Amino acid sequence: MPRRRTIGPGFDGEGHPGRLLRRQILPALKLTISQAAQDLGITRQSLHRILAGRAAITPEMALRFERLCGVSSRFWLERQHAYELLRAEAAMENALSQIPQHPLPENIMAELDVK
């Protein structure tokens, strides 16, 4: 059974990070979608696709969000990655269960700093 991943406060690990932008960040900044898009140098439609969860937060967009609100680009990319990984795990559950496991020895795991 796949493990559930948790990211940290303010993110439930289930939703697209655009939801966080839409529900918490833009209201806290008192920015409309139009104003935020203008400030970010992107179209309103591009921002709306992210806020609706229909477009991913790219490294370039994460850098724009960092500049806009001071939340690190790493924060946005980690949440995007976690969202995509959860979706992939759900979509591949049956296929993954068919793959045999061959765990690495503990000393190799420690060398790789993998938990």
MODELLER restraints for C-alpha pairs under 7 A, 6 or more apart:
rsr = mdl.restraints
at = mdl.atoms
rsr.add(forms.Gaussian(group=physical.xy_distance, feature=features.Distance(at['CA:5:A'], at['CA:13:A']), mean=6.62, stdev=0.5))
rsr.add(forms.Gaussian(group=physical.xy_distance, feature=features.Distance(at['CA:6:A'], at['CA:13:A']), mean=5.61, stdev=0.5))
rsr.add(forms.Gaussian(group=physical.xy_distance, feature=features.Distance(at['CA:7:A'], at['CA:13:A']), mean=6.25, stdev=0.5))
rsr.add(forms.Gaussian(group=physical.xy_distance, feature=features.Distance(at['CA:13:A'], at['CA:82:A']), mean=6.81, stdev=0.5))
rsr.add(forms.Gaussian(group=physical.xy_distance, feature=features.Distance(at['CA:13:A'], at['CA:83:A']), mean=6.53, stdev=0.5))
rsr.add(forms.Gaussian(group=physical.xy_distance, feature=features.Distance(at['CA:14:A'], at['CA:83:A']), mean=6.47, stdev=0.5))
rsr.add(forms.Gaussian(group=physical.xy_distance, feature=features.Distance(at['CA:15:A'], at['CA:83:A']), mean=6.42, stdev=0.5))
rsr.add(forms.Gaussian(group=physical.xy_distance, feature=features.Distance(at['CA:16:A'], at['CA:53:A']), mean=5.45, stdev=0.5))
rsr.add(forms.Gaussian(group=physical.xy_distance, feature=features.Distance(at['CA:16:A'], at['CA:80:A']), mean=6.74, stdev=0.5))
rsr.add(forms.Gaussian(group=physical.xy_distance, feature=features.Distance(at['CA:16:A'], at['CA:83:A']), mean=5.88, stdev=0.5))
rsr.add(forms.Gaussian(group=physical.xy_distance, feature=features.Distance(at['CA:17:A'], at['CA:79:A']), mean=6.01, stdev=0.5))
rsr.add(forms.Gaussian(group=physical.xy_distance, feature=features.Distance(at['CA:17:A'], at['CA:80:A']), mean=6.05, stdev=0.5))
rsr.add(forms.Gaussian(group=physical.xy_distance, feature=features.Distance(at['CA:18:A'], at['CA:50:A']), mean=5.19, stdev=0.5))
rsr.add(forms.Gaussian(group=physical.xy_distance, feature=features.Distance(at['CA:18:A'], at['CA:51:A']), mean=4.09, stdev=0.5))
rsr.add(forms.Gaussian(group=physical.xy_distance, feature=features.Distance(at['CA:18:A'], at['CA:52:A']), mean=6.44, stdev=0.5))
rsr.add(forms.Gaussian(group=physical.xy_distance, feature=features.Distance(at['CA:18:A'], at['CA:53:A']), mean=5.67, stdev=0.5))
rsr.add(forms.Gaussian(group=physical.xy_distance, feature=features.Distance(at['CA:19:A'], at['CA:51:A']), mean=5.69, stdev=0.5))
rsr.add(forms.Gaussian(group=physical.xy_distance, feature=features.Distance(at['CA:19:A'], at['CA:52:A']), mean=6.93, stdev=0.5))
rsr.add(forms.Gaussian(group=physical.xy_distance, feature=features.Distance(at['CA:21:A'], at['CA:51:A']), mean=6.55, stdev=0.5))
rsr.add(forms.Gaussian(group=physical.xy_distance, feature=features.Distance(at['CA:22:A'], at['CA:51:A']), mean=5.61, stdev=0.5))
rsr.add(forms.Gaussian(group=physical.xy_distance, feature=features.Distance(at['CA:26:A'], at['CA:32:A']), mean=6.91, stdev=0.5))
rsr.add(forms.Gaussian(group=physical.xy_distance, feature=features.Distance(at['CA:33:A'], at['CA:44:A']), mean=6.59, stdev=0.5))
rsr.add(forms.Gaussian(group=physical.xy_distance, feature=features.Distance(at['CA:34:A'], at['CA:44:A']), mean=5.58, stdev=0.5))
rsr.add(forms.Gaussian(group=physical.xy_distance, feature=features.Distance(at['CA:37:A'], at['CA:43:A']), mean=5.75, stdev=0.5))
rsr.add(forms.Gaussian(group=physical.xy_distance, feature=features.Distance(at['CA:37:A'], at['CA:44:A']), mean=5.18, stdev=0.5))
rsr.add(forms.Gaussian(group=physical.xy_distance, feature=features.Distance(at['CA:37:A'], at['CA:47:A']), mean=6.08, stdev=0.5))
rsr.add(forms.Gaussian(group=physical.xy_distance, feature=features.Distance(at['CA:40:A'], at['CA:64:A']), mean=6.05, stdev=0.5))
rsr.add(forms.Gaussian(group=physical.xy_distance, feature=features.Distance(at['CA:40:A'], at['CA:68:A']), mean=6.98, stdev=0.5))
rsr.add(forms.Gaussian(group=physical.xy_distance, feature=features.Distance(at['CA:49:A'], at['CA:55:A']), mean=5.26, stdev=0.5))
rsr.add(forms.Gaussian(group=physical.xy_distance, feature=features.Distance(at['CA:50:A'], at['CA:56:A']), mean=6.22, stdev=0.5))
rsr.add(forms.Gaussian(group=physical.xy_distance, feature=features.Distance(at['CA:50:A'], at['CA:57:A']), mean=6.83, stdev=0.5))
rsr.add(forms.Gaussian(group=physical.xy_distance, feature=features.Distance(at['CA:56:A'], at['CA:80:A']), mean=6.81, stdev=0.5))
rsr.add(forms.Gaussian(group=physical.xy_distance, feature=features.Distance(at['CA:57:A'], at['CA:77:A']), mean=6.78, stdev=0.5))
rsr.add(forms.Gaussian(group=physical.xy_distance, feature=features.Distance(at['CA:57:A'], at['CA:80:A']), mean=6.27, stdev=0.5))
rsr.add(forms.Gaussian(group=physical.xy_distance, feature=features.Distance(at['CA:59:A'], at['CA:77:A']), mean=6.75, stdev=0.5))
rsr.add(forms.Gaussian(group=physical.xy_distance, feature=features.Distance(at['CA:62:A'], at['CA:73:A']), mean=4.54, stdev=0.5))
rsr.add(forms.Gaussian(group=physical.xy_distance, feature=features.Distance(at['CA:62:A'], at['CA:76:A']), mean=5.74, stdev=0.5))
rsr.add(forms.Gaussian(group=physical.xy_distance, feature=features.Distance(at['CA:62:A'], at['CA:77:A']), mean=6.54, stdev=0.5))
rsr.add(forms.Gaussian(group=physical.xy_distance, feature=features.Distance(at['CA:63:A'], at['CA:73:A']), mean=5.13, stdev=0.5))
rsr.add(forms.Gaussian(group=physical.xy_distance, feature=features.Distance(at['CA:65:A'], at['CA:73:A']), mean=6.96, stdev=0.5))
rsr.add(forms.Gaussian(group=physical.xy_distance, feature=features.Distance(at['CA:66:A'], at['CA:72:A']), mean=4.95, stdev=0.5))
rsr.add(forms.Gaussian(group=physical.xy_distance, feature=features.Distance(at['CA:66:A'], at['CA:73:A']), mean=5.31, stdev=0.5))
